[in-house]
Amino acid sequence: MLRKRGILSSKIMAVIVASAAIFMYSGCSKGEVTPEPTKPTTPTTPTTPTVSVDTVVTQMQSKISGRDVGVYCTYYGSGLPDPSYVTYVNYAFAEVYVSSNVYNGFKLQGSESRFKNVIALKQQNPAIKIVLSFTNGVANSDNKKDGGFSAISASDTYRKKFAEDCLTFIKQWGIDGIDIDWEFPGLAWGAAADKANDTNNFTLLMKQLRETLGTSYLLTFAGYVKDKVAVTGGYEFMDIAAVMPYVDFVNIMTYDFDSAPNYHNALQDSGSYWDCVRSINAYKNAGAPMSKIRLGIPFYARKAFSGTDSAVSYKNLNKSAAKWSSTANVPYIPASGAVSYSYDNTKSIFKKGTWMRSLGVTGMFCWEISQDDASHTLQHAMWNATMK
């Protein structure tokens, strides 16, 4: 997540300047791509009762088997989820150590005490799955940008060693799985890139992880909103059809689609660069099982991809002037008659949940939990939208 993710200064960990064709994930970043001219078909977006911008559901729904609500907990944050209303928690992040294209292991980002606090959620709800999420970025002072996952995935020896290290870590800490947040194969964000081979090598890496971890542990990845894209010299992003058989599910980063005056998190909006509908259609058209998709919900408002106040956490957002977009199906803060900040709230999460469940999508996740308010408003909204 940003998304983290590289690491969004928010996601956040790294901020990436965007143009009309460049994205950054709140913890997640996006690459340069060419907009597709046609709008994909999809079932009509369900309607919800006419209510205020922030009000939708209050009564908590019961857990339904096979459905998931996940959250990312960042190493730099302090927030934790309500343990009664979450099925998996991703600790963000661990980072790999590569020097001169030689894999030298990995380490957690942040303090061990923060990681222990996340694991301790199991004491309150033993059913929670704790997953270690890996970034391709570098935050630790004793590490440096080098070959990253591009180098590791290119070597059969390093793929096996990395997978073995992951299994050892899982057993040592009693956690439940591994999440790979390589943003993205073929893109040189945070480390090296090899457009000719990264996309295929990502699949080989996930295949090796599955073989090493077996089926007792979760294996997931943070997914881009498109299938692999052919570029000069090879490909960018993941080969959805090739990799999905090896994973339990994919956390699709359905946010940071665009900047103001467009929407960064639209359910469906032809005026924005991308949206949730087109994202899910990309996976559906590639043959991905809808049951293996988790829809991403941003716990922050987005205005821009650089500059002061480019993103604001939900808990800090002044929502008194918020309006509702009947086209994008998300709320926004207006400025000078246009969209300033777009974000998600209980109403938009409910609508996204109704839509995704109609397609057979069985879960949601957020980037990231520290951005929710003290009442866990957005986390509870995800739970209700998923378990309805």
C-alpha positions as CSV (number, residue, x, y, z in Angstrom):
1,M,0.0,0.0,0.0
2,L,1.2,4.3,0.4
3,R,0.4,1.6,0.1
4,K,3.6,2.4,1.7
5,R,4.8,1.1,-0.5
6,G,8.1,2.0,-1.8
7,I,7.0,3.9,1.1
8,L,4.5,6.6,1.0
9,S,5.1,9.6,3.2
10,S,1.3,9.2,4.1
11,K,0.7,3.9,1.8
12,I,3.3,7.6,3.4
13,M,6.6,5.9,2.4
14,A,7.8,7.4,-0.9
15,V,6.2,10.1,-2.9
16,I,6.2,9.8,-6.7
17,V,5.6,12.7,-8.9
18,A,2.7,12.1,-11.2
19,S,1.7,13.4,-14.6
20,A,-1.4,12.4,-16.5
21,A,0.2,9.0,-16.9
22,I,2.0,8.4,-13.7
23,F,0.6,7.0,-10.5
24,M,1.8,6.7,-6.9
25,Y,0.2,4.5,-4.3
26,S,-0.2,5.7,-0.9
27,G,2.5,3.4,0.1
28,C,2.1,2.2,-3.4
29,S,3.3,3.7,-6.6
30,K,2.2,3.4,-10.2
31,G,4.0,3.4,-13.4
32,E,3.7,5.2,-16.6
33,V,1.0,3.7,-18.8
34,T,-1.1,4.6,-21.8
35,P,-4.8,5.1,-21.0
36,E,-7.1,2.6,-22.7
37,P,-9.7,4.3,-24.9
38,T,-12.6,1.9,-24.3
39,K,-14.6,1.5,-21.2
40,P,-15.1,-2.1,-20.0
41,T,-18.5,-3.5,-19.5
42,T,-19.7,-4.4,-16.0
43,P,-22.9,-5.0,-14.2
44,T,-24.7,-1.8,-13.3
45,T,-23.4,-0.4,-10.0
46,P,-26.0,-1.1,-7.3
47,T,-27.8,1.8,-5.6
48,T,-28.1,2.4,-1.9
49,P,-30.7,4.2,0.1
50,T,-30.5,8.0,0.1
51,V,-28.6,8.9,3.2
52,S,-26.1,11.5,4.4
53,V,-22.6,11.4,3.0
54,D,-21.2,9.6,6.0
55,T,-24.1,7.4,7.2
56,V,-24.9,3.9,6.0
57,V,-24.7,1.1,8.4
58,T,-24.4,0.8,12.2
59,Q,-25.1,-2.8,13.2
60,M,-22.1,-5.0,12.9
61,Q,-22.5,-8.0,10.6
62,S,-21.4,-11.5,11.5
63,K,-18.4,-13.2,10.0
64,I,-19.2,-15.2,6.8
65,S,-16.9,-18.1,6.0
66,G,-14.7,-17.4,2.9
67,R,-14.9,-13.6,3.2
68,D,-12.0,-11.5,4.3
69,V,-11.3,-8.0,5.7
70,G,-7.6,-7.1,5.8
71,V,-5.6,-4.2,7.0
72,Y,-2.0,-3.0,6.5
73,C,-0.2,-2.0,9.7
74,T,2.9,0.1,8.9
75,Y,6.1,0.0,10.8
76,Y,6.0,3.8,11.2
77,G,2.4,3.9,12.4
78,S,0.9,3.4,15.8
79,G,-2.6,2.3,15.0
80,L,-3.9,-1.2,15.3
81,P,-7.2,-2.6,14.0
82,D,-10.2,-3.6,16.1
83,P,-9.3,-7.3,16.4
84,S,-12.9,-8.4,16.4
85,Y,-13.5,-7.2,12.8
86,V,-10.5,-8.2,10.7
87,T,-9.4,-11.5,9.3
88,Y,-5.8,-10.8,8.2
89,V,-3.2,-8.1,9.1
90,N,-0.2,-7.3,6.9
91,Y,2.8,-5.9,8.7
92,A,4.5,-3.4,6.3
93,F,7.2,-4.0,5.8
94,A,10.2,-6.2,5.6
95,E,12.9,-5.3,3.1
96,V,15.4,-7.5,1.2
97,Y,19.2,-6.9,1.3
98,V,20.9,-7.2,-2.0
99,S,24.4,-6.0,-2.9
100,S,26.0,-6.4,-6.3
101,N,23.0,-8.6,-7.2
102,V,23.7,-11.0,-4.3
103,Y,20.9,-11.7,-1.9
104,N,21.9,-11.3,1.7
105,G,18.7,-12.0,3.6
106,F,16.0,-9.6,4.9
107,K,15.1,-7.5,7.9
108,L,12.0,-5.9,9.4
109,Q,11.4,-2.3,8.9
110,G,10.7,-0.5,12.2
111,S,11.1,-1.7,15.7
112,E,10.6,-5.3,16.8
113,S,8.2,-4.0,19.4
114,R,5.9,-2.7,16.8
115,F,5.9,-6.0,15.0
116,K,5.2,-7.8,18.3
117,N,2.2,-5.5,18.9
118,V,0.8,-6.6,15.6
119,I,1.3,-10.3,16.4
120,A,-0.3,-9.8,19.8
121,L,-3.6,-9.1,18.1
122,K,-3.9,-12.9,18.0
123,Q,-4.3,-13.0,21.8
124,Q,-7.5,-11.1,21.4
125,N,-8.7,-12.9,18.3
126,P,-6.8,-16.2,17.5
127,A,-8.5,-16.4,14.1
128,I,-6.6,-13.4,12.8
129,K,-3.9,-14.2,10.2
130,I,-0.7,-12.2,10.5
131,V,1.2,-11.8,7.2
132,L,4.7,-10.3,6.7
133,S,4.6,-7.9,3.7
134,F,7.8,-7.3,1.7
135,T,8.6,-4.0,-0.1
136,N,11.0,-3.6,-2.9
137,G,12.0,-0.2,-1.4
138,V,14.6,0.6,1.2
139,A,14.1,2.3,4.6
140,N,16.7,0.7,6.9
141,S,19.8,2.8,7.4
142,D,22.1,-0.2,6.9
143,N,20.6,-1.1,3.5
144,K,20.9,0.5,0.1
145,K,19.0,0.4,-3.2
146,D,20.4,-2.3,-5.4
147,G,19.1,-5.3,-7.3
148,G,16.1,-5.9,-5.0
149,F,13.5,-8.4,-6.2
150,S,14.7,-8.1,-9.7
151,A,18.0,-9.7,-8.8
152,I,16.5,-12.2,-6.4
153,S,13.8,-13.5,-8.7
154,A,16.3,-13.8,-11.6
155,S,18.2,-16.5,-9.7
156,D,16.9,-20.0,-9.0
157,T,19.4,-20.2,-6.0
158,Y,18.2,-16.8,-4.6
159,R,14.5,-17.6,-5.1
160,K,15.0,-20.8,-3.1
161,K,17.1,-19.1,-0.4
162,F,14.6,-16.2,0.0
163,A,11.7,-18.7,0.2
164,E,13.5,-20.7,2.8
165,D,14.3,-17.6,4.9
166,C,10.6,-16.7,4.7
167,L,9.6,-20.1,6.0
168,T,12.1,-19.9,8.8
169,F,10.8,-16.5,9.8
170,I,7.2,-17.7,9.8
171,K,8.0,-20.6,12.1
172,Q,10.1,-18.5,14.4
173,W,7.4,-15.9,15.0
174,G,4.3,-18.0,14.6
175,I,2.8,-15.9,11.9
176,D,0.6,-17.1,9.0
177,G,2.1,-16.0,5.6
178,I,4.0,-13.8,3.2
179,D,2.8,-10.9,1.0
180,I,5.0,-9.6,-1.8
181,D,4.6,-5.9,-2.5
182,W,7.0,-5.5,-5.5
183,E,6.0,-2.2,-7.1
184,F,6.4,-3.3,-9.8
185,P,8.1,-5.8,-12.0
186,G,9.7,-4.0,-14.9
187,L,9.7,-0.7,-13.1
188,A,12.8,0.8,-11.5
189,W,11.1,2.2,-8.4
190,G,13.1,1.5,-5.3
191,A,15.6,-0.8,-6.9
192,A,16.7,-2.2,-10.3
193,A,14.4,-3.4,-13.1
194,D,14.6,-5.8,-16.0
195,K,11.7,-5.3,-18.4
196,A,12.7,-8.3,-20.4
197,N,12.5,-10.7,-17.5
198,D,10.9,-9.2,-14.3
199,T,7.3,-10.1,-15.1
200,N,8.1,-13.8,-15.8
201,N,10.6,-13.9,-12.9
202,F,7.9,-12.6,-10.5
203,T,5.8,-15.6,-11.4
204,L,8.8,-17.9,-10.8
205,L,9.4,-16.3,-7.4
206,M,5.8,-16.8,-6.3
207,K,5.9,-20.4,-7.6
208,Q,9.0,-21.0,-5.5
209,L,7.4,-19.5,-2.4
210,R,4.3,-21.6,-2.8
211,E,6.4,-24.8,-3.2
212,T,8.5,-23.9,-0.1
213,L,5.7,-22.6,2.1
214,G,3.3,-25.3,1.1
215,T,-0.5,-24.8,1.5
216,S,-0.4,-24.3,5.3
217,Y,0.6,-20.6,5.0
218,L,-0.9,-17.7,3.1
219,L,0.8,-16.4,0.0
220,T,-0.4,-13.1,-1.4
221,F,0.8,-10.1,-3.4
222,A,0.0,-6.4,-3.8
223,G,-1.4,-6.2,-7.4
224,Y,-1.4,-3.4,-9.9
225,V,-4.7,-2.4,-11.4
226,K,-3.9,-3.8,-14.9
227,D,-2.6,-7.0,-16.4
228,K,1.0,-7.1,-17.7
229,V,1.6,-4.3,-20.2
230,A,3.9,-4.7,-23.2
231,V,6.5,-2.0,-23.4
232,T,9.7,-1.5,-25.3
233,G,12.1,-4.2,-24.2
234,G,9.6,-6.4,-22.5
235,Y,6.8,-6.0,-20.0
236,E,5.7,-4.1,-16.9
237,F,3.6,-5.4,-14.0
238,M,2.4,-8.9,-13.2
239,D,1.2,-11.7,-15.5
240,I,-2.2,-12.2,-13.8
241,A,-3.0,-15.5,-15.5
242,A,0.4,-17.0,-14.8
243,V,0.7,-16.0,-11.2
244,M,-2.8,-16.5,-9.8
245,P,-2.6,-20.3,-9.5
246,Y,0.2,-19.9,-6.9
247,V,-1.4,-17.4,-4.5
248,D,-4.3,-17.5,-2.1
249,F,-5.4,-14.0,-3.2
250,V,-4.2,-10.6,-4.5
251,N,-4.6,-7.3,-2.7
252,I,-5.4,-5.0,-5.7
253,M,-4.4,-1.4,-5.0
254,T,-7.6,0.2,-6.2
255,Y,-6.7,3.8,-5.2
256,D,-4.4,6.6,-6.4
257,F,-6.0,6.3,-9.9
258,D,-5.8,10.0,-10.5
259,S,-5.4,13.4,-8.8
260,A,-7.8,16.3,-8.4
261,P,-9.9,17.5,-10.0
262,N,-10.5,13.8,-10.9
263,Y,-11.0,11.0,-8.4
264,H,-8.2,8.8,-6.9
265,N,-10.6,6.1,-5.8
266,A,-13.7,6.1,-8.1
267,L,-15.9,3.1,-8.2
268,Q,-16.6,3.9,-11.8
269,D,-15.8,7.2,-13.6
270,S,-14.8,7.5,-17.2
271,G,-13.4,11.0,-16.5
272,S,-10.7,9.6,-14.2
273,Y,-7.7,7.8,-15.5
274,W,-8.8,4.5,-14.0
275,D,-11.3,3.2,-11.5
276,C,-12.4,0.1,-9.6
277,V,-14.6,-1.3,-12.3
278,R,-11.8,-1.3,-14.9
279,S,-9.4,-2.8,-12.3
280,I,-11.5,-5.8,-11.5
281,N,-12.4,-6.3,-15.2
282,A,-8.6,-6.5,-15.9
283,Y,-8.3,-9.4,-13.5
284,K,-11.6,-11.0,-14.7
285,N,-10.6,-10.8,-18.3
286,A,-7.2,-12.4,-17.5
287,G,-9.1,-15.4,-15.9
288,A,-8.4,-14.6,-12.3
289,P,-11.0,-16.2,-9.9
290,M,-13.1,-13.5,-8.3
291,S,-12.8,-15.3,-5.0
292,K,-9.1,-14.6,-5.1
293,I,-9.5,-10.8,-5.3
294,R,-9.4,-8.3,-2.4
295,L,-10.5,-4.8,-3.2
296,G,-8.3,-2.0,-1.9
297,I,-9.9,0.9,0.2
298,P,-7.8,4.0,0.9
299,F,-8.0,5.3,4.4
300,Y,-6.9,8.7,3.2
301,A,-8.0,11.5,0.9
302,R,-5.9,12.3,-2.2
303,K,-5.5,15.6,-3.9
304,A,-2.1,15.3,-5.7
305,F,0.9,13.1,-5.9
306,S,3.4,15.7,-4.7
307,G,3.5,18.9,-2.7
308,T,2.2,19.9,0.7
309,D,-1.0,18.2,1.9
310,S,-1.1,16.0,-1.2
311,A,-2.9,13.4,1.0
312,V,-4.7,13.6,4.3
313,S,-5.6,10.8,6.6
314,Y,-9.3,10.1,7.0
315,K,-9.1,10.8,10.8
316,N,-7.6,14.3,10.1
317,L,-9.9,15.2,7.2
318,N,-12.4,18.1,7.6
319,K,-15.5,16.5,6.3
320,S,-18.0,19.3,7.2
321,A,-18.1,20.5,3.5
322,A,-18.1,17.1,1.9
323,K,-20.2,16.3,-1.1
324,W,-21.2,13.1,-2.8
325,S,-20.3,12.3,-6.4
326,S,-23.1,10.3,-8.1
327,T,-20.8,9.5,-11.0
328,A,-17.7,8.3,-9.1
329,N,-19.7,7.0,-6.1
330,V,-17.3,8.5,-3.6
331,P,-17.3,11.6,-1.4
332,Y,-15.1,14.6,-2.0
333,I,-14.1,17.9,-0.5
334,P,-14.9,20.7,-3.0
335,A,-12.7,23.7,-3.7
336,S,-13.5,26.5,-6.2
337,G,-16.4,24.4,-7.5
338,A,-14.3,21.4,-8.3
339,V,-12.9,18.2,-6.5
340,S,-10.1,19.0,-4.2
341,Y,-9.8,15.8,-2.1
342,S,-11.6,12.5,-2.9
343,Y,-11.8,9.8,-0.3
344,D,-13.8,6.9,1.0
345,N,-16.4,6.8,3.8
346,T,-19.0,4.5,5.1
347,K,-21.4,5.1,2.2
348,S,-18.8,4.6,-0.6
349,I,-17.4,1.5,1.1
350,F,-21.0,0.1,1.4
351,K,-21.6,0.7,-2.3
352,K,-18.2,-0.8,-3.3
353,G,-19.0,-3.8,-1.1
354,T,-22.4,-4.4,-2.7
355,W,-20.9,-4.1,-6.2
356,M,-17.9,-6.4,-5.5
357,R,-20.1,-9.1,-3.9
358,S,-22.3,-9.1,-6.9
359,L,-19.3,-10.1,-8.9
360,G,-18.1,-12.8,-6.5
361,V,-15.3,-10.8,-5.0
362,T,-15.0,-11.9,-1.4
363,G,-12.9,-9.4,0.5
364,M,-11.6,-5.9,1.1
365,F,-8.4,-4.5,2.6
366,C,-7.2,-1.0,3.5
367,W,-4.1,1.0,3.3
368,E,-3.5,1.8,6.1
369,I,-5.0,1.3,9.5
370,S,-3.3,4.2,11.4
371,Q,-5.3,6.6,9.1
372,D,-8.7,5.5,10.4
373,D,-10.3,7.4,13.3
374,A,-10.3,6.2,16.9
375,S,-13.8,4.6,16.5
376,H,-12.5,2.4,13.6
377,T,-15.2,3.9,11.4
378,L,-13.7,2.8,8.1
379,Q,-12.6,-0.6,9.3
380,H,-16.1,-1.3,10.6
381,A,-17.5,-0.1,7.3
382,M,-15.3,-2.6,5.4
383,W,-16.5,-5.4,7.7
384,N,-20.1,-4.6,7.2
385,A,-19.7,-4.2,3.4
386,T,-17.9,-7.5,3.1
387,M,-20.0,-9.6,5.5
388,K,-23.4,-8.2,4.5
